[in-house]
């Protein structure tokens, strides 16, 4: 058995008193935040990740060059989870963020139309994934009871014996880690989830959509003084909706925009030459071509990978008191509602509020020798049942929102509905709340937001019919009155 310097030796796991040990699999956004929550509650936290340390300059360069990261949109739920740490993470992260007040719709002739996210000036925040991850890892590493182990790939879990087996990619050796329980935050292709499926009956569904994505870069404009400037308004999420495909652009602190082209894979397959690509962009995104630059566009499109997008749901999220999965490991969604990270952060906040409510502590009781912690087991079961309806709801909403972003935002029906709903929200802010507002700017559970939106749709339909019938009656009354003269 191999152990790591600074880690609690396995022989101490059954030696009271002292903190119990938890293994966090995944040092990404959700895993790093979970490590902070655990450390604050006194657990001995060992975090393992298959990737190299992102804070290493060479690793950071490789990650940047991979061009596979869709920019993040941080909103109320994610900010709440950061704030709950009490470490000032919300303020630190917001220094890296660029507020976006709404969507900026680009039509095929280059005309732009703004659509505000909220009637009261609400914003979502564009954040670089790598920069935010580094902030959270640094914050977690400030705790003496947290250790990070990068370049370690999870191979298997023996949950009955409370062990996890990793491959140390730098040495090729196998590392056996003894732990009281495991938090699986290892993403959409989670090994922890596969291990969970070996131990209990897990309902599981995975759907790839027919659309893929390719990342492009829209560079800053360099002024005569050498100072970079944004080529477009940085306080909007820019969208080029084209019904069956679309492109979006989110601002970065260096005055560039990260553009993402979403299209069916068949369409990607049709654009195989420089001429075909430029003809396509000249037809559908003519205003973007001079901003991106012809050479950069061609280079980015043919060099950068074409990523897949999937929606994943499963149930349950835990096994006894030994394993729980959070974030994309439990519910991976397509990125079109901007809630993937926010949902994962909210997972952590809700999980630990439930653990606190159940009185789960990191202190090992005298005489305890790996026995079942019924409080932890009950808390994890409660977490599964509490969180699952919301995870299903946001996965479905994210799928639906792709239709809205690429098509509905230019539909006159959508625009009329939005104006009506926004007006009613101004008049009755506590009664009529647009679905997007509930999802992005409140902490209303996702599934309750969906139910509330469905009720509001019925109210709006009835209100519209009453209005139409009332106007028709007035017109008819006026017509008859004129005939009677």
C-alpha positions in Angstrom: 0.0 0.0 0.0 1.3 3.5 -0.9 0.5 6.5 1.2 1.2 10.2 0.6 3.2 12.5 2.9 0.9 14.7 4.8 -2.0 12.3 4.6 -3.5 10.6 7.6 -1.9 7.1 7.8 -4.5 4.4 7.1 -3.8 2.8 10.5 -5.2 5.9 12.2 -8.6 5.5 10.5 -9.7 3.2 13.3 -7.8 4.9 16.1 -10.0 7.3 18.0 -10.1 10.2 18.7 -9.3 12.4 15.7 -10.9 13.6 12.5 -12.4 11.1 10.0 -11.1 11.0 6.5 -12.9 11.7 3.3 -11.6 11.2 -0.2 -12.8 13.7 -2.8 -12.4 12.5 -6.4 -12.0 15.4 -8.8 -10.2 18.7 -8.2 -12.4 20.7 -10.6 -14.8 23.4 -9.6 -17.2 21.3 -7.6 -14.6 19.0 -6.1 -12.5 22.0 -4.9 -15.6 23.7 -3.3 -16.6 20.4 -1.6 -13.1 20.2 -0.2 -13.5 23.6 1.3 -16.8 22.8 2.9 -15.4 19.5 4.3 -12.3 21.2 5.7 -14.3 23.8 7.5 -16.2 21.0 9.2 -13.0 19.3 10.4 -12.6 16.4 8.0 -9.2 15.2 6.9 -9.6 15.8 3.2 -7.6 14.0 0.4 -8.4 15.3 -3.1 -7.4 13.2 -6.1 -7.5 14.3 -9.7 -6.5 12.6 -12.9 -5.2 15.8 -14.5 -2.0 17.7 -13.7 -2.1 20.7 -11.4 -3.7 23.5 -13.4 -1.6 26.0 -11.5 1.5 24.7 -13.2 2.3 27.1 -16.1 2.9 24.4 -18.6 -0.4 22.6 -17.7 -2.2 25.9 -17.9 -0.9 26.6 -21.4 -1.9 23.1 -22.5 -5.4 23.5 -21.0 -5.8 26.9 -22.8 -4.6 25.4 -26.1 -7.0 22.5 -25.9 -9.9 24.9 -26.8 -12.5 22.7 -25.3 -14.0 24.9 -22.5 -17.3 26.7 -22.9 -17.1 29.9 -20.8 -19.0 29.8 -17.5 -22.0 31.9 -16.5 -22.0 32.5 -12.8 -25.3 33.5 -11.3 -27.2 33.6 -8.0 -27.0 29.9 -7.0 -23.3 29.6 -7.6 -22.6 32.9 -5.8 -24.6 31.7 -2.8 -22.5 28.6 -2.5 -19.3 30.6 -2.6 -20.7 33.1 -0.1 -21.7 30.3 2.4 -18.0 29.4 2.9 -17.5 32.7 4.7 -14.1 33.1 3.1 -14.9 36.1 0.9 -14.8 33.8 -2.2 -17.8 35.6 -3.8 -15.9 38.9 -3.8 -12.7 37.3 -5.1 -14.4 35.5 -7.9 -16.4 38.6 -8.9 -13.1 40.4 -9.5 -12.5 37.9 -12.3 -16.1 38.2 -13.7 -17.6 40.3 -16.4 -21.3 41.1 -15.7 -23.7 40.5 -18.7 -27.0 42.3 -18.5 -28.7 40.4 -21.3 -28.5 38.8 -24.7 -27.4 40.7 -27.8 -29.1 39.2 -30.8 -27.2 39.5 -34.2 -29.3 39.0 -37.3 -27.9 37.9 -40.7 -27.4 41.5 -41.7 -25.4 42.4 -38.7 -28.1 44.3 -36.9 -28.1 43.9 -33.1 -31.0 43.8 -30.7 -30.6 43.7 -26.9 -32.8 41.5 -24.7 -32.4 42.2 -21.0 -32.2 39.2 -18.7 -34.3 40.8 -16.0 -36.5 43.8 -15.6 -34.7 44.9 -12.5 -31.2 45.0 -14.0 -30.1 41.4 -13.0 -26.8 40.1 -14.5 -25.1 36.8 -15.1 -21.3 36.8 -14.9 -18.9 35.5 -17.5 -16.0 33.7 -15.7 -13.0 31.8 -17.1 -13.2 28.2 -16.0 -9.4 27.8 -15.4 -9.1 31.0 -13.4 -12.1 30.1 -11.2 -10.7 26.6 -10.6 -7.3 28.0 -9.5 -9.1 30.3 -7.0 -11.0 27.5 -5.4 -8.0 25.1 -5.3 -5.9 27.8 -3.7 -8.6 28.5 -1.2 -8.9 24.8 -0.3 -5.2 24.4 0.1 -5.1 27.0 2.8 -6.5 24.5 5.1 -4.0 22.2 6.9 -6.4 19.3 6.7 -6.6 19.4 2.9 -4.1 17.6 0.6 -4.2 17.6 -3.2 -2.9 14.7 -5.3 -2.8 15.4 -9.0 -2.0 13.0 -11.8 -3.9 10.3 -9.9 -6.6 8.3 -11.9 -9.3 6.5 -10.0 -9.4 2.8 -11.1 -11.8 1.3 -8.6 -13.5 1.6 -5.3 -14.0 -1.2 -2.7 -16.9 0.5 -0.9 -17.4 -2.3 1.5 -13.8 -2.0 2.7 -13.9 1.8 2.4 -11.0 1.8 -0.1 -10.2 3.6 -3.3 -7.5 2.5 -5.7 -5.7 5.1 -7.9 -3.0 4.9 -10.5 -0.2 7.4 -9.9 0.4 8.5 -13.5 3.8 10.0 -12.7 5.2 6.7 -11.3 2.9 4.1 -12.7 2.3 2.7 -9.2 -1.0 1.8 -7.6 -2.1 3.8 -4.6 -4.7 2.3 -2.2 -6.4 4.9 -0.1 -8.4 4.1 3.0 -11.2 6.5 3.7 -14.4 6.8 5.7 -16.4 7.9 2.7 -16.0 9.3 -0.9 -17.3 12.4 -2.6 -17.4 11.8 -6.3 -17.0 15.1 -8.2 -15.2 13.5 -11.2 -17.4 14.8 -14.0 -19.7 13.5 -16.7 -17.6 10.4 -17.3 -17.4 9.7 -13.6 -15.6 6.5 -12.4 -17.3 7.0 -9.1 -20.7 6.8 -10.7 -19.7 3.5 -12.4 -18.6 2.2 -9.0 -21.9 3.3 -7.5 -23.8 1.4 -10.3 -21.9 -1.8 -9.3 -23.1 -1.6 -5.7 -26.8 -0.5 -6.0 -29.6 -0.3 -8.5 -29.0 3.0 -10.3 -31.5 4.3 -12.9 -29.4 5.9 -15.6 -30.0 7.7 -18.8 -27.6 9.4 -21.2 -28.4 11.3 -24.4 -26.1 12.8 -26.8 -27.6 15.6 -28.9 -26.9 15.7 -32.6 -25.1 19.1 -32.2 -21.5 19.5 -31.4 -19.5 22.6 -30.7 -16.3 24.3 -31.8 -14.5 27.1 -29.9 -13.4 30.2 -31.8 -11.6 33.4 -30.5 -12.7 36.9 -31.2 -9.6 39.0 -30.4 -9.6 42.5 -28.8 -9.1 45.6 -30.9 -5.7 47.2 -30.3 -5.8 51.0 -30.2 -3.1 53.3 -31.5 -1.8 53.5 -27.9 -1.5 49.8 -27.8 -4.3 49.4 -25.3 -6.8 46.5 -26.0 -10.5 47.2 -26.3 -13.5 45.0 -26.7 -14.7 44.7 -30.3 -18.4 44.4 -29.1 -20.3 45.3 -26.0 -18.8 43.2 -23.2 -21.9 43.4 -21.0 -24.0 41.1 -23.1 -24.0 37.5 -24.1 -23.9 37.7 -27.9 -26.0 35.3 -29.9 -26.2 34.6 -33.6 -29.4 32.5 -33.8 -29.9 30.6 -37.0 -32.7 28.2 -36.1 -30.9 24.9 -36.6 -27.5 26.2 -35.4 -26.1 29.2 -33.6 -22.9 31.0 -32.4 -22.5 32.7 -29.0 -19.7 34.9 -27.6 -18.9 35.6 -24.0 -16.4 38.3 -22.9 -13.0 37.7 -21.2 -11.0 40.0 -19.0 -8.3 40.4 -21.7 -10.9 42.1 -23.9 -11.3 39.1 -26.2 -14.5 37.0 -26.6 -14.7 33.3 -26.5 -17.1 32.3 -29.3 -18.7 28.9 -29.5 -20.2 27.6 -32.7 -23.0 25.0 -32.1 -24.1 23.0 -35.1 -25.2 19.5 -36.1 -22.2 17.2 -36.7 -23.4 16.7 -40.2 -23.0 20.5 -40.8 -19.5 20.4 -39.4 -18.7 17.6 -41.8 -19.8 19.7 -44.8 -17.3 22.5 -44.1 -14.1 20.8 -45.1 -12.2 23.6 -47.0 -11.3 27.2 -46.3 -13.6 28.4 -49.1 -16.6 26.4 -47.8 -16.0 27.8 -44.3 -15.7 31.4 -45.4 -18.8 31.1 -47.6 -20.8 29.7 -44.7 -19.7 32.5 -42.3 -20.2 35.2 -45.0 -23.8 33.9 -45.4 -24.8 33.4 -41.7 -22.4 35.4 -39.5 -21.1 38.2 -41.8 -20.6 40.8 -39.0 -18.4 38.3 -37.1 -15.9 37.6 -39.9 -14.1 40.9 -39.8 -14.1 40.9 -35.9 -12.6 37.4 -35.7 -10.3 37.8 -38.7 -10.3 35.5 -41.7 -7.0 33.8 -40.9 -7.8 33.3 -37.3 -11.3 31.9 -38.1 -9.9 29.4 -40.5 -7.1 28.4 -38.1 -9.4 28.0 -35.1 -12.1 26.1 -36.9 -9.8 23.5 -38.5 -7.4 23.2 -35.5 -9.9 23.1 -32.6 -11.7 19.9 -31.7 -15.4 19.5 -32.3 -16.8 18.6 -28.9 -19.9 16.5 -28.1 -22.8 17.5 -25.8 -24.8 15.2 -23.7 -27.5 15.2 -21.0 -27.1 12.7 -18.2 -29.5 11.7 -15.3 -29.2 9.1 -12.7 -30.7 8.0 -9.3 -29.7 7.5 -6.5 -26.6 9.7 -5.9 -25.3 7.7 -2.9 -24.4 4.3 -1.5 -25.1 3.9 2.2 -22.6 6.1 4.2 -19.7 5.5 1.8 -20.2 7.4 -1.4 -22.0 10.4 -2.8 -21.7 11.9 -6.3 -22.2 15.6 -7.0 -22.0 17.9 -10.0 -21.7 16.5 -13.5 -21.1 13.1 -12.0 -24.7 13.1 -10.9 -26.4 15.2 -13.6 -24.5 16.4 -16.7 -26.5 18.9 -18.8 -26.0 20.7 -22.1 -24.7 24.2 -21.5 -27.6 26.3 -22.8 -29.1 27.5 -19.6 -25.7 28.4 -18.1 -26.5 26.4 -15.0 -24.0 23.5 -15.0 -21.5 25.1 -12.6 -24.2 26.9 -10.6 -26.1 23.6 -10.1 -22.9 21.8 -9.1 -22.1 24.5 -6.6 -25.7 24.4 -5.3 -25.3 20.6 -4.9 -22.4 21.3 -2.4 -24.3 23.9 -0.5 -27.4 21.8 -0.2 -25.5 18.6 0.6 -23.7 20.2 3.5 -26.8 21.9 4.9 -28.4 18.5 5.0 -25.3 17.0 6.7 -25.4 19.8 9.3 -29.1 19.2 9.9 -28.5 15.5 10.5 -25.6 16.3 13.0 -22.9 14.6 10.9 -19.5 15.4 12.2 -15.9 14.6 11.4 -15.1 13.5 15.0 -14.5 9.8 15.4 -16.2 8.4 18.5 -14.3 6.2 20.9 -14.4 2.6 19.9 -15.6 3.3 16.4 -14.1 0.9 13.9 -15.5 1.6 10.4 -19.0 0.9 11.5 -21.9 2.4 9.6 -22.6 6.1 10.4 -26.4 6.1 10.4 -26.5 9.9 10.6 -24.3 10.2 7.5 -26.3 7.4 5.7 -29.6 9.1 6.4 -28.2 12.5 5.4 -27.0 11.1 2.0 -30.3 9.4 1.4 -32.1 12.7 2.2 -29.7 14.5 -0.2 -30.5 12.1 -3.0 -34.3 12.5 -2.6 -34.1 16.3 -2.1 -31.8 17.0 -5.1 -33.0 14.5 -7.7 -36.2 16.4 -8.9 -34.2 19.6 -9.3 -31.4 17.9 -11.3 -33.9 16.3 -13.6 -35.7 19.7 -14.1 -32.6 21.7 -14.9 -31.3 19.0 -17.3 -34.6 19.3 -19.2 -34.6 23.0 -19.1 -31.1 23.2 -20.5 -32.1 21.0 -23.4 -35.2 23.2 -24.1 -33.2 26.4 -23.8 -31.1 25.5 -26.9 -34.3 25.7 -29.0 -35.0 29.1 -27.4 -31.5 30.5 -28.0 -31.1 29.3 -31.6 -34.6 30.0 -32.7 -37.2 31.3 -30.4 -35.4 34.5 -29.5 -36.3 35.9 -32.9 -39.9 34.6 -32.9 -42.6 37.3 -32.6 -44.6 35.0 -30.4 -41.6 34.6 -28.0 -41.0 38.4 -28.0 -44.6 39.2 -27.3 -44.8 36.6 -24.5 -41.6 38.0 -23.0 -42.8 41.6 -23.1 -46.1 40.6 -21.4 -44.4 38.5 -18.8 -41.8 41.2 -18.0 -44.6 43.8 -17.7 -46.6 41.6 -15.3 -43.4 40.9 -13.3 -42.9 44.7 -12.9 -46.5 45.1 -11.6 -46.6 41.9 -9.5 -42.9 41.0 -8.8 -43.8 38.5 -6.1 -46.5 36.7 -8.1 -45.5 36.6 -11.7 -41.8 35.7 -12.1 -40.4 34.7 -15.5 -38.9 31.2 -15.6 -35.4 32.5 -16.6 -35.5 34.9 -13.6 -36.5 32.1 -11.2 -33.7 29.8 -12.5 -30.9 32.3 -12.8 -31.7 35.0 -10.2 -33.4 33.2 -7.3 -32.7 30.0 -5.4 -36.2 28.6 -6.0 -35.7 24.8 -6.5 -35.6 24.1 -10.2 -38.5 21.7 -10.2 -40.7 24.3 -8.4 -39.7 26.9 -10.8 -40.9 24.7 -13.7 -44.2 24.2 -11.9 -44.6 27.9 -11.2 -43.8 28.7 -14.8 -46.4 26.3 -16.1 -49.1 27.9 -13.8 -48.1 31.3 -15.1 -48.4 30.2 -18.7 -52.0 29.2 -18.0 -52.6 32.6 -16.4 -51.1 34.4 -19.3 -53.1 32.5 -21.8 -56.3 33.2 -20.0 -55.4 36.8 -19.6 -54.7 37.1 -23.3 -58.0 35.5 -24.2 -59.9 37.7 -21.8 -58.2 40.8 -23.3 -58.9 39.6 -26.8 -62.5 38.9 -26.1 -62.9 42.2 -24.2 -61.5 44.1 -27.1 -63.7 42.2 -29.5 -66.8 43.0 -27.4 -65.8 46.7 -27.3 -65.4 46.7 -31.1 -68.7 44.9 -31.6 -70.5 47.3 -29.2 -69.1 50.3 -31.0 -70.0 48.8 -34.4 -73.6 48.2 -33.4 -73.9 51.6 -31.9 -72.7 53.2 -35.1 -75.3 51.1 -37.1 -78.0 52.3 -34.8 -77.4 56.0 -35.6 
